[in-house]
Amino acid sequence: MNPGEAPLAGALREVEEETGLASLMFPWGESWQETAPYAGGKVARYYLAHSPDGAVFLPVNPVLGRPEHHEFRWLEFDAAARVLPPRLQPVLQWAAARVHASPNII
């Protein structure tokens, strides 16, 4: 996050910078789930959002000279559970529980 930036504002900025997604909606609220510490104590915070556009592109980061990510995939929860690393499984379970608890929200 940038100095003085609220966590959700930072997340929205990062999502747009790294994926091009800019019109996120939060029909499940603005709650979040964090990962356990990894990579030298880093903690990642995840929000559950809906992207009505869904058109992702991975732009080149001008500082790195390459995209920050190599690929993206839109997956059903079961398929995501098979490919996500263990540190992200609790986040996926949290998101699945929220979505399944309100199936008609979007």
ZADO-1210 file (C-alpha; in nm, 4 decimals, padded with zeros to 6 digits):
<atoms>
<atom x="00.0000" y="00.0000" z="00.0000" code="MET" pos="1"/>
<atom x="00.1026" y="00.3555" z="-00.0557" code="ASN" pos="2"/>
<atom x="00.1528" y="00.5785" z="00.2501" code="PRO" pos="3"/>
<atom x="-00.1843" y="00.6850" z="00.3884" code="GLY" pos="4"/>
<atom x="-00.3740" y="00.4550" z="00.1519" code="GLU" pos="5"/>
<atom x="-00.6693" y="00.2623" z="00.2940" code="ALA" pos="6"/>
<atom x="-00.6398" y="-00.1177" z="00.2500" code="PRO" pos="7"/>
<atom x="-00.9389" y="-00.1501" z="00.0150" code="LEU" pos="8"/>
<atom x="-00.8241" y="00.1469" z="-00.1942" code="ALA" pos="9"/>
<atom x="-00.4798" y="-00.0145" z="-00.2197" code="GLY" pos="10"/>
<atom x="-00.6325" y="-00.3451" z="-00.3218" code="ALA" pos="11"/>
<atom x="-00.8428" y="-00.1788" z="-00.5922" code="LEU" pos="12"/>
<atom x="-00.5392" y="00.0077" z="-00.7240" code="ARG" pos="13"/>
<atom x="-00.3268" y="-00.3065" z="-00.7295" code="GLU" pos="14"/>
<atom x="-00.5973" y="-00.5107" z="-00.9046" code="VAL" pos="15"/>
<atom x="-00.6323" y="-00.2482" z="-01.1758" code="GLU" pos="16"/>
<atom x="-00.2547" y="-00.2086" z="-01.2175" code="GLU" pos="17"/>
<atom x="-00.1930" y="-00.5827" z="-01.2384" code="GLU" pos="18"/>
<atom x="-00.5027" y="-00.7059" z="-01.4247" code="THR" pos="19"/>
<atom x="-00.6788" y="-00.4092" z="-01.5828" code="GLY" pos="20"/>
<atom x="-00.9972" y="-00.4860" z="-01.3864" code="LEU" pos="21"/>
<atom x="-01.1427" y="-00.1522" z="-01.2771" code="ALA" pos="22"/>
<atom x="-01.5160" y="-00.1990" z="-01.2229" code="SER" pos="23"/>
<atom x="-01.5210" y="-00.4340" z="-00.9260" code="LEU" pos="24"/>
<atom x="-01.8377" y="-00.4673" z="-00.7208" code="MET" pos="25"/>
<atom x="-01.8594" y="-00.5958" z="-00.3619" code="PHE" pos="26"/>
<atom x="-02.2027" y="-00.7604" z="-00.3283" code="PRO" pos="27"/>
<atom x="-02.0732" y="-00.9712" z="-00.0347" code="TRP" pos="28"/>
<atom x="-01.9546" y="-00.6625" z="00.1502" code="GLY" pos="29"/>
<atom x="-01.6041" y="-00.5334" z="00.2041" code="GLU" pos="30"/>
<atom x="-01.4868" y="-00.8044" z="00.4415" code="SER" pos="31"/>
<atom x="-01.1524" y="-00.9671" z="00.3770" code="TRP" pos="32"/>
<atom x="-00.9400" y="-01.2712" z="00.4525" code="GLN" pos="33"/>
<atom x="-00.5646" y="-01.2673" z="00.5046" code="GLU" pos="34"/>
<atom x="-00.3072" y="-01.5358" z="00.4388" code="THR" pos="35"/>
<atom x="-00.0754" y="-01.6694" z="00.7025" code="ALA" pos="36"/>
<atom x="00.2654" y="-01.4974" z="00.6896" code="PRO" pos="37"/>
<atom x="00.4906" y="-01.6124" z="00.4043" code="TYR" pos="38"/>
<atom x="00.8027" y="-01.4944" z="00.2173" code="ALA" pos="39"/>
<atom x="00.9741" y="-01.3143" z="00.5016" code="GLY" pos="40"/>
<atom x="00.6595" y="-01.2326" z="00.6954" code="GLY" pos="41"/>
<atom x="00.4490" y="-01.0911" z="00.4113" code="LYS" pos="42"/>
<atom x="00.0703" y="-01.1223" z="00.4556" code="VAL" pos="43"/>
<atom x="-00.1701" y="-01.0897" z="00.1601" code="ALA" pos="44"/>
<atom x="-00.5240" y="-00.9603" z="00.2092" code="ARG" pos="45"/>
<atom x="-00.8025" y="-01.0844" z="-00.0188" code="TYR" pos="46"/>
<atom x="-01.1414" y="-00.9253" z="-00.0806" code="TYR" pos="47"/>
<atom x="-01.4288" y="-01.1050" z="-00.2518" code="LEU" pos="48"/>
<atom x="-01.5469" y="-00.9068" z="-00.5533" code="ALA" pos="49"/>
<atom x="-01.7500" y="-00.9495" z="-00.8693" code="HIS" pos="50"/>
<atom x="-01.6133" y="-00.8244" z="-01.2001" code="SER" pos="51"/>
<atom x="-01.8995" y="-00.7597" z="-01.4419" code="PRO" pos="52"/>
<atom x="-01.6512" y="-00.6998" z="-01.7237" code="ASP" pos="53"/>
<atom x="-01.4121" y="-00.9870" z="-01.6530" code="GLY" pos="54"/>
<atom x="-01.1720" y="-00.8869" z="-01.9308" code="ALA" pos="55"/>
<atom x="-00.8283" y="-00.9387" z="-01.7763" code="VAL" pos="56"/>
<atom x="-00.5007" y="-00.8347" z="-01.9311" code="PHE" pos="57"/>
<atom x="-00.1574" y="-00.8499" z="-01.7749" code="LEU" pos="58"/>
<atom x="00.0129" y="-00.5179" z="-01.8509" code="PRO" pos="59"/>
<atom x="00.3865" y="-00.4653" z="-01.8402" code="VAL" pos="60"/>
<atom x="00.5010" y="-00.3124" z="-01.5134" code="ASN" pos="61"/>
<atom x="00.7236" y="-00.0191" z="-01.6196" code="PRO" pos="62"/>
<atom x="00.9607" y="-00.0714" z="-01.3258" code="VAL" pos="63"/>
<atom x="01.0054" y="-00.4446" z="-01.3919" code="LEU" pos="64"/>
<atom x="00.9862" y="-00.4270" z="-01.7712" code="GLY" pos="65"/>
<atom x="00.7506" y="-00.7281" z="-01.7678" code="ARG" pos="66"/>
<atom x="00.4070" y="-00.8221" z="-01.6361" code="PRO" pos="67"/>
<atom x="00.3937" y="-00.8967" z="-01.2633" code="GLU" pos="68"/>
<atom x="00.2035" y="-01.2199" z="-01.3320" code="HIS" pos="69"/>
<atom x="00.2533" y="-01.4935" z="-01.5899" code="HIS" pos="70"/>
<atom x="-00.1080" y="-01.6041" z="-01.6315" code="GLU" pos="71"/>
<atom x="-00.4611" y="-01.5848" z="-01.4971" code="PHE" pos="72"/>
<atom x="-00.7560" y="-01.8220" z="-01.4986" code="ARG" pos="73"/>
<atom x="-01.1239" y="-01.7962" z="-01.4123" code="TRP" pos="74"/>
<atom x="-01.2023" y="-02.1251" z="-01.2341" code="LEU" pos="75"/>
<atom x="-01.4860" y="-02.2900" z="-01.0481" code="GLU" pos="76"/>
<atom x="-01.4097" y="-02.3369" z="-00.6773" code="PHE" pos="77"/>
<atom x="-01.3343" y="-02.7105" z="-00.7090" code="ASP" pos="78"/>
<atom x="-01.0891" y="-02.6521" z="-00.9936" code="ALA" pos="79"/>
<atom x="-00.9238" y="-02.3655" z="-00.8048" code="ALA" pos="80"/>
<atom x="-00.8799" y="-02.5889" z="-00.4990" code="ALA" pos="81"/>
<atom x="-00.6772" y="-02.8311" z="-00.7101" code="ARG" pos="82"/>
<atom x="-00.4283" y="-02.5701" z="-00.8320" code="VAL" pos="83"/>
<atom x="-00.3912" y="-02.3171" z="-00.5507" code="LEU" pos="84"/>
<atom x="-00.1045" y="-02.3590" z="-00.3054" code="PRO" pos="85"/>
<atom x="-00.1821" y="-02.4592" z="00.0547" code="PRO" pos="86"/>
<atom x="-00.1401" y="-02.1033" z="00.1874" code="ARG" pos="87"/>
<atom x="-00.4339" y="-01.9883" z="-00.0307" code="LEU" pos="88"/>
<atom x="-00.6706" y="-02.2760" z="00.0490" code="GLN" pos="89"/>
<atom x="-00.8207" y="-02.1019" z="00.3571" code="PRO" pos="90"/>
<atom x="-00.8890" y="-01.7916" z="00.1466" code="VAL" pos="91"/>
<atom x="-01.0613" y="-02.0013" z="-00.1191" code="LEU" pos="92"/>
<atom x="-01.2697" y="-02.1817" z="00.1430" code="GLN" pos="93"/>
<atom x="-01.3734" y="-01.8469" z="00.2929" code="TRP" pos="94"/>
<atom x="-01.4736" y="-01.7136" z="-00.0501" code="ALA" pos="95"/>
<atom x="-01.6636" y="-02.0317" z="-00.1422" code="ALA" pos="96"/>
<atom x="-01.8573" y="-02.0236" z="00.1846" code="ALA" pos="97"/>
<atom x="-01.9580" y="-01.6591" z="00.1288" code="ARG" pos="98"/>
<atom x="-02.0670" y="-01.7190" z="-00.2304" code="VAL" pos="99"/>
<atom x="-02.2532" y="-02.0415" z="-00.1545" code="HIS" pos="100"/>
<atom x="-02.4341" y="-01.8791" z="00.1401" code="ALA" pos="101"/>
<atom x="-02.5907" y="-01.6258" z="-00.0968" code="SER" pos="102"/>
<atom x="-02.6252" y="-01.7948" z="-00.4398" code="PRO" pos="103"/>
<atom x="-02.8574" y="-01.5297" z="-00.5874" code="ASN" pos="104"/>
<atom x="-02.6488" y="-01.2265" z="-00.4985" code="ILE" pos="105"/>
<atom x="-02.5264" y="-01.1601" z="-00.8532" code="ILE" pos="106"/>
</atoms>
